[in-house]
Amino acid sequence: MTTENHGRVRYVTAVLTLTFLILSIFNPCTAVTAYAAWNFPGTELVAEAGIVMDADTGAVLFQKNAHNREYPASITKVLTALVVLDNCELTENVTFSHDDVYNVDAGSSNAQIDEGDVLTVEDCLHALLLKSANEAANALACHVAGSREAFAELMNKKAQSLGCTDSHFTNPSGLFNENHYTSAYDMALIGMAAMKNEAFMEIDSHLSYKLGPTARNPEGHTVYMEHKMLRNDTGYSDKRVVAGKTGYTRDSGNTLITMASENDRHLVAVVLKDKNPSHYTDTKALLDLGFYSTEKQLLDPALFNTEDIKNRLIADTIVDESCNASDLSVKQDMFISLPVGSTQEGLGYRLNYNLPDTVGMGTIAEIEYQADGITVGRYYLEKEQTVAVATTPEETAAEETKETKVVSSMDVKTLGKTIGIILGIGVLCTGIIIGIKNARDSRELDRRMKERRAERLKDINISEEEFMSVLANRREIRPKTHNTSHTKRQNHYEYTNGRRNVSRGRHEQRQ
């Protein structure tokens, strides 16, 4: 390769290297920069999927395959209990039908309740959450909705209202069904809702509970908590754990949802498709990470810039221009969750407008604070009643606007990254154009040199094939004649077939 070609290669290499560096710095998807600024902690899990979430801030502290679809088994009953509590009083009576008692898998969890037994909703929820009684799940579902299928529709609506997008439920118990699935992230959202429900936490924190009288147990029957981290008589006991639910089927493996509290912090940990007893050791690792490697910080007031938020809401046609910064608020103290010792410098936020139906009329957006794309806190943003909501001429146009708002609500940091990507692409395109031009120039130079060589060969009366043959012979002979005289080297051009000597021909041509 010529010196000129070496120069071209070095130039193109430099351009590509520079482009890569620019993209690495500015691209928000680059793995090198995704977690570097805040050093989010990590851990190893046996479970196929797992997550630990801060129930106070909504921050994801650690996740593994958090949006993978998995079978939940009996941790489904946490959602079942929430739907029941939304629709029933604890004192209501529930009558167990034949189908409630016997439409379960043989050998599956039960609380020794028979057809015709009558228990209160409170009794049934204790049997459901402590003993994982499948007949209690069936009876509660039919009591609320008339059938398990109708109750499953309520479950899916409840899950959707909590922000779940990876889930679909077909029954109240969690018995295996191919269309009954969830994700670690969705179960953490359900667990967060459970932690905020006082009735749920009161029931699910019990280590034991005595049910009312039944035909089989006229004096009542005591059920015991199956989550071993809650109990004091197991090697997995953990004082931080305040509630939770176990699950297992052959297809789901071991599943576990755990609610824990310590030092005014509240965490939810979920593991799916785990092994026994790794579902307990994995959960402990998640709680240790959450409590001891991260911390809850009061949000810096400077990061809640209502003037900037107002301008975004107007630009995104969420409110009209009569809105003032003072009309916007979050009705609670705002905290975020970060690795221990981290600063809040560099945090960004985005506004989400796809809100659940359960939020109040005054709620217009969710403000989500992020550290390098990781959610560290989220809160509902509310407006004063005097602020008018912006409208579009057609409902379809409104829906299209709604879909694009999260993208358009970029913070300054994201905008800088986008500009960096554009610059990087521009440099790359420039390098490619220059490389193509250099390659074309190189081909043109080769063509001209070949033409010049053809003219010279014609002058000395020798063909291209003969010339190439001479070169080949010369390369073969050169090592053997390295120290010979000039006269001997000239003899290398003699042909055995009687052709004249090339050097002599050239000499004669010059004369």
C-alpha atoms as one frame of an Amber mdcrd trajectory, in Angstrom:
protein
   0.000   0.000   0.000   1.344   3.458  -0.894   2.053   6.241   1.593  -0.876
   8.163   0.131  -3.256   5.243   0.786  -1.902   4.838   4.315  -2.731   8.504
   4.883  -6.278   8.037   3.630  -6.813   5.027   5.944  -5.498   6.963   8.930
  -7.786   9.876   8.099 -10.915   7.736   7.762 -10.017   5.882  10.984  -9.647
   9.184  12.823 -13.035  10.384  11.550 -14.777   7.175  12.625 -13.083   7.234
  16.045 -14.138  10.837  16.609 -17.690  10.000  15.596 -17.823   7.060  17.997
 -16.565   9.214  20.856 -19.167  11.898  20.153 -21.970   9.342  20.053 -20.686
   7.696  23.249 -20.777  11.016  25.075 -24.153  12.234  23.901 -26.194   9.128
  23.148 -28.605   8.508  26.062 -28.728   4.797  25.211 -24.988   4.266  25.576
 -24.323   1.675  28.271 -21.149   3.395  29.436 -22.999   6.527  30.533 -26.336
   5.038  31.570 -25.517   4.553  35.228 -22.087   6.143  35.652 -23.113   9.501
  37.096 -24.994   8.132  40.101 -23.459   4.631  40.469 -26.708   2.761  41.034
 -26.080  -0.455  42.997 -26.522  -3.969  41.650 -26.885  -7.508  42.920 -27.074
 -11.076  41.609 -30.413 -12.925  41.571 -31.264 -16.575  40.971 -34.773 -15.514
  39.927 -35.435 -14.970  36.233 -37.029 -11.620  37.067 -36.961  -9.342  40.084
 -37.312  -5.764  41.276 -37.157  -3.603  44.380 -39.134  -0.379  44.313 -39.387
   2.503  46.782 -43.065   2.712  47.710 -42.647   6.305  48.920 -41.190   7.726
  45.700 -42.035   5.166  43.014 -38.310   4.849  42.253 -36.939   1.649  40.768
 -33.888   0.861  42.913 -32.894  -2.319  41.061 -34.476  -4.466  38.384 -33.770
  -7.637  36.447 -35.981  -8.482  33.473 -38.604  -6.366  35.213 -40.967  -6.258
  32.214 -40.686  -9.933  31.217 -44.011 -11.754  31.237 -44.064 -14.447  33.914
 -46.701 -16.566  35.672 -47.422 -15.082  39.129 -49.054 -18.088  40.868 -50.631
 -17.172  44.241 -49.131 -13.692  44.581 -52.100 -12.928  42.302 -54.132 -12.922
  45.525 -52.681  -9.513  46.494 -54.558  -7.979  43.566 -57.604 -10.107  44.379
 -57.656  -8.689  47.917 -57.397  -5.098  46.644 -60.372  -5.591  44.305 -62.405
  -7.143  47.129 -61.556  -4.279  49.490 -62.658  -1.802  46.811 -66.068  -3.455
  46.543 -66.967  -4.959  49.922 -67.328  -4.284  53.616 -65.356  -6.584  55.895
 -68.523  -7.596  57.755 -70.366  -8.925  54.691 -71.116 -12.661  54.678 -69.786
 -14.924  51.940 -71.450 -18.270  51.195 -69.273 -21.001  49.687 -70.785 -22.869
  46.741 -69.871 -26.314  45.471 -68.028 -24.732  42.554 -66.097 -22.403  44.869
 -64.787 -25.324  46.900 -64.115 -27.904  44.204 -63.128 -25.882  41.157 -59.476
 -25.867  42.236 -56.439 -27.972  41.424 -56.192 -31.192  43.425 -53.903 -30.742
  46.399 -53.722 -26.955  46.059 -53.808 -24.627  49.065 -57.050 -24.540  51.073
 -58.347 -23.510  54.504 -60.620 -26.536  55.121 -63.729 -24.630  54.075 -66.617
 -26.714  52.691 -69.663 -26.207  50.481 -72.367 -24.332  52.378 -70.000 -22.684
  54.872 -70.567 -18.993  55.543 -67.716 -16.690  56.570 -67.247 -12.932  56.658
 -65.242 -11.094  54.012 -62.664 -10.436  56.714 -62.365 -14.181  57.434 -62.052
 -14.952  53.741 -59.330 -12.349  53.204 -57.274 -13.810  56.062 -57.668 -17.290
  54.566 -56.746 -15.838  51.158 -53.609 -13.950  52.192 -52.215 -16.015  55.071
 -53.093 -19.570  54.005 -53.431 -18.850  50.246 -56.805 -20.617  50.233 -58.033
 -21.079  46.674 -61.638 -21.791  47.721 -61.632 -18.411  49.500 -60.422 -16.729
  46.288 -63.244 -18.331  44.291 -65.919 -17.455  46.875 -64.797 -13.854  47.176
 -64.739 -13.445  43.384 -68.273 -14.768  42.983 -69.486 -12.720  45.941 -68.161
  -9.514  44.358 -68.835 -10.054  40.654 -71.090 -13.111  40.311 -68.457 -15.224
  38.548 -64.715 -15.688  38.385 -64.678 -14.437  34.795 -66.450 -11.195  35.694
 -64.147 -10.748  38.679 -61.106 -11.186  36.407 -62.341  -8.217  34.380 -62.338
  -6.148  37.573 -58.811  -7.367  38.306 -57.563  -6.227  34.906 -59.234  -2.831
  35.285 -57.662  -2.401  38.715 -54.237  -3.384  37.408 -54.582  -0.937  34.525
 -55.561   1.848  36.915 -52.329   1.217  38.846 -50.236   1.620  35.698 -49.723
  -2.075  34.879 -49.055  -2.701  31.192 -47.484  -6.181  31.149 -50.276  -8.122
  32.868 -53.440 -10.072  32.167 -55.384 -11.979  34.818 -57.953 -14.713  34.218
 -58.723 -15.976  37.726 -58.623 -14.783  41.365 -56.329 -17.506  42.722 -53.326
 -17.573  40.395 -53.760 -21.182  39.325 -51.972 -21.767  36.036 -53.450 -20.408
  32.839 -51.428 -19.461  29.777 -53.287 -16.148  29.592 -52.714 -15.352  33.274
 -49.407 -13.497  33.488 -47.706 -10.441  34.916 -44.273  -8.841  35.295 -42.073
  -7.987  38.258 -42.639  -4.288  37.580 -46.423  -4.629  37.498 -46.469  -6.711
  40.690 -44.366  -4.027  42.396 -46.986  -1.429  41.406 -49.673  -3.685  42.868
 -47.565  -4.124  46.007 -47.184  -0.341  46.351 -50.957   0.044  46.205 -51.313
  -2.684  48.845 -48.885  -0.909  51.187 -51.054   2.210  50.995 -54.232   0.260
  51.829 -54.636   0.165  55.610 -57.125  -2.705  55.612 -54.869  -4.849  53.444
 -51.815  -4.208  55.632 -53.771  -4.957  58.804 -54.855  -8.349  57.440 -51.622
  -9.353  55.705 -49.392  -8.508  58.661 -50.974 -11.141  60.898 -48.910 -14.229
  61.687 -52.067 -16.210  62.481 -55.828 -15.758  62.466 -58.760 -17.824  63.725
 -61.570 -18.172  61.193 -65.218 -18.307  62.153 -67.013 -21.640  62.662 -67.514
 -23.989  59.711 -69.114 -27.415  59.279 -65.749 -29.105  59.520 -64.447 -26.871
  62.321 -67.362 -25.732  64.544 -64.948 -24.045  66.954 -63.181 -22.210  64.138
 -59.932 -22.958  62.337 -56.624 -21.113  62.713 -54.638 -20.227  59.602 -50.967
 -19.260  59.688 -48.820 -16.924  57.614 -46.827 -18.830  54.977 -44.312 -16.075
  54.134 -41.259 -17.240  56.095 -39.618 -13.811  56.299 -42.565 -12.573  58.376
 -42.454 -15.422  60.861 -40.135 -15.681  63.859 -39.767 -19.471  63.736 -37.794
 -19.744  60.464 -34.225 -19.126  59.396 -35.457 -16.473  56.950 -37.088 -14.224
  59.544 -36.541 -10.526  58.789 -37.798  -7.799  61.122 -38.047  -5.361  58.221
 -40.740  -7.422  56.480 -44.278  -6.280  57.331 -46.425  -8.107  54.757 -46.190
 -10.318  51.713 -47.461 -13.283  49.748 -45.957 -16.525  48.495 -46.727 -18.375
  45.284 -45.811 -21.599  43.541 -46.895 -23.733  40.615 -44.850 -26.053  38.459
 -44.982 -23.578  35.578 -44.358 -20.407  37.577 -41.698 -21.714  39.932 -41.463
 -19.897  43.263 -42.828 -16.357  43.302 -42.742 -13.899  46.197 -43.922 -10.362
  46.870 -42.636  -8.661  50.014 -43.413  -5.346  51.693 -40.805  -4.023  54.143
 -40.262  -0.921  56.275 -37.250   0.536  58.076 -36.239   4.051  59.151 -39.265
   5.714  57.576 -38.713   3.984  54.250 -41.088   1.532  52.592 -39.964  -0.915
  49.913 -41.629  -3.551  47.748 -39.575  -6.488  46.451 -40.777  -9.017  43.867
 -39.109 -12.153  42.497 -40.598 -14.327  39.747 -39.634 -17.756  38.371 -37.324
 -18.406  41.313 -36.159 -21.539  43.100 -36.667 -22.672  46.693 -35.204 -21.227
  48.934 -33.630 -18.637  46.623 -36.871 -16.660  46.553 -36.111 -15.725  50.173
 -32.375 -15.093  49.763 -32.999 -13.100  46.571 -35.606 -11.014  48.382 -33.209
 -10.326  51.257 -30.556  -9.196  48.764 -33.057  -6.807  47.156 -34.098  -5.356
  50.517 -30.475  -4.970  51.635 -29.701  -3.114  48.416 -32.708  -0.854  48.779
 -32.308   0.013  52.458 -28.518   0.254  52.697 -27.240   1.227  49.223 -29.886
   3.853  48.424 -31.496   6.653  50.366 -34.575   8.839  50.222 -33.829  12.547
  49.771 -36.128  15.541  49.911 -36.296  16.990  46.407 -34.342  20.195  45.897
 -37.023  22.913  45.444 -35.048  24.281  42.487 -35.872  21.087  40.574 -39.597
  21.800  40.837 -39.643  24.813  38.535 -43.332  25.578  38.097 -42.617  28.292
  35.515 -40.813  25.813  33.277 -43.487  23.165  33.901 -46.220  25.681  33.016
 -44.519  26.501  29.715 -44.289  22.825  28.832 -47.944  22.226  29.660 -48.950
  25.130  27.423 -46.631  23.979  24.614 -48.071  20.473  24.876 -51.628  21.904
  24.765 -52.542  20.481  28.173 -53.620  23.830  29.648 -54.414  27.124  27.990
 -52.281  30.246  28.216 -54.216  31.608  31.175 -52.377  29.135  33.414 -49.907
  30.650  35.875 -46.994  28.963  37.584 -48.730  29.470  40.940 -51.686  27.406
  39.705 -49.581  24.213  39.682 -48.689  22.098  42.694 -47.975  18.644  44.094
 -50.096  17.956  47.176 -47.378  16.241  49.214 -43.715  16.468  50.107 -41.590
  15.341  47.176 -38.800  12.840  47.739 -36.489  11.007  45.384 -34.415   7.858
  45.834 -30.721   7.860  44.907 -27.578   5.873  45.764 -26.273   6.775  49.202
 -24.329  10.049  49.159 -25.452  11.100  45.669 -26.232  14.687  44.765 -29.280
  15.776  42.797 -27.242  17.779  40.303 -28.094  16.826  36.748 -31.513  15.310
  37.470 -34.089  15.794  34.746 -37.820  15.246  34.553 -40.511  14.452  32.077
 -44.269  14.933  32.115 -46.528  11.939  31.545 -50.098  12.585  30.458 -51.413
   9.037  30.107 -53.033   8.961  33.562 -55.219   6.266  35.155 -58.944   6.869
  35.434 -58.751   6.887  39.232 -56.927  10.234  39.523 -58.872  13.345  40.485
 -60.206  15.907  38.029 -57.527  18.392  39.031 -54.660  16.037  38.168 -53.235
  16.964  34.778 -49.892  15.130  34.601 -47.418  12.938  36.364 -44.000  14.485
  36.884 -41.315  11.812  36.747 -37.791  12.642  37.919 -34.992  10.679  36.286
 -31.282  10.101  36.799 -29.734   8.965  33.501 -33.082   7.556  32.396 -33.772
   5.751  35.701 -36.939   6.764  37.536 -36.030   8.126  40.978 -39.350   9.716
  41.909 -42.818  10.370  40.507 -45.736  12.507  41.645 -49.095  13.720  40.368
 -49.201  17.341  39.272 -52.413  19.211  40.031 -53.888  22.472  38.793 -56.220
  24.983  40.364 -59.880  24.667  39.368 -59.765  28.043  37.613 -57.248  26.762
  35.054 -58.894  25.650  31.817 -57.793  22.455  30.110 -56.723  22.951  26.510
 -58.858  21.238  23.870 -58.388  20.203  20.261 -61.035  20.334  17.502 -61.404
  16.568  17.289 -61.042  13.787  19.805 -58.745  11.877  17.503 -56.406  14.833
  17.359 -56.426  14.949  21.155 -55.425  11.303  21.342 -52.590  11.828  18.867
 -51.343  14.803  20.894 -51.514  12.721  24.057 -49.319  10.045  22.554 -46.582
  12.485  21.580 -46.415  14.571  24.722 -43.977  12.424  26.638 -41.564  12.658
  23.730 -41.947  16.404  23.322 -41.455  17.087  27.039 -37.701  16.668  27.021
 -35.453  18.327  29.551 -32.445  20.421  28.559 -30.070  17.531  29.156 -31.959
  15.286  26.734 -32.007  18.084  24.157 -28.228  18.417  24.474 -27.833  14.701
  23.885 -30.041  14.900  20.814 -27.968  17.762  19.382 -24.824  15.736  20.073
 -26.223  12.778  18.146 -27.040  15.031  15.176 -23.515  16.467  15.221 -22.043
  12.985  15.438 -24.093  11.805  12.479 -22.977  14.896  10.539 -19.304  14.126
  11.224 -19.846  10.505  10.239 -21.543  11.454   6.963 -18.729  13.899   6.185
 -16.158  11.175   6.801 -18.028   8.759   4.565 -18.258  11.331   1.731 -14.530
  12.076   1.986 -13.741   8.363   2.057 -15.825   7.760  -1.072 -14.076  10.661
  -2.850 -10.639   9.349  -1.873 -11.509   5.874  -3.103 -12.737   7.293  -6.404
  -9.560   9.379  -6.797  -7.461   6.300  -6.056  -9.254   4.305  -8.757  -8.733
   7.154 -11.255  -5.001   7.258 -10.416  -4.672   3.508 -10.914  -6.418   3.788
 -14.273  -4.032   6.526 -15.488  -0.963   4.586 -14.350  -2.159   1.492 -16.190
  -2.605   3.564 -19.370   0.916   5.003 -19.031   2.375   1.531 -18.491   0.530
   0.251 -21.578   2.024   3.069 -23.662   5.552   2.303 -22.413   5.155  -1.411
 -23.121   4.003  -0.556 -26.618   7.102   1.589 -27.113   9.414  -1.289 -26.183
   7.387  -3.777 -28.217   6.315  -6.122 -25.373   2.848  -7.264 -24.310   1.276
  -6.942 -20.862   1.452 -10.727 -20.364   5.142 -10.820 -21.260   5.861  -7.942
 -18.914   4.059  -9.662 -16.004   5.973 -12.868 -16.742   9.254 -10.940 -16.618
   8.287  -9.471 -13.253   7.400 -12.921 -11.908  10.780 -14.349 -13.055  12.556
 -11.395 -11.571  10.925 -11.926  -8.146  11.875 -15.624  -8.185  15.508 -15.006
  -9.154  16.218 -11.925  -7.023  17.041 -13.759  -3.759  19.566 -16.003  -5.510
  21.423 -13.095  -7.179  21.535 -10.639  -4.322  25.345 -10.473  -4.389  26.014
 -11.026  -8.103  27.453  -8.474 -10.510  25.466  -6.098 -12.646  26.332  -8.193
 -15.687  24.805 -11.324 -14.203  21.663  -9.458 -13.177  21.271  -8.323 -16.797
  21.316 -11.963 -17.912  18.110 -12.563 -15.988  16.288 -10.825 -18.786  17.474
 -13.312 -21.445  14.741 -15.562 -22.821  15.328 -19.205 -23.625  12.832 -19.006
 -26.466  15.003 -16.633 -28.480  13.268 -13.367 -27.596  15.601 -10.405 -27.353
  16.833  -9.075 -24.038  14.445  -6.512 -22.527  17.300  -4.291 -21.359  18.946
  -4.431 -24.777  15.624  -3.579 -26.413  15.224  -0.575 -24.154  18.833   0.542
 -24.990  18.174   0.191 -28.708  14.943   2.112 -28.374  16.747   4.981 -26.648
  19.319   5.063 -29.548
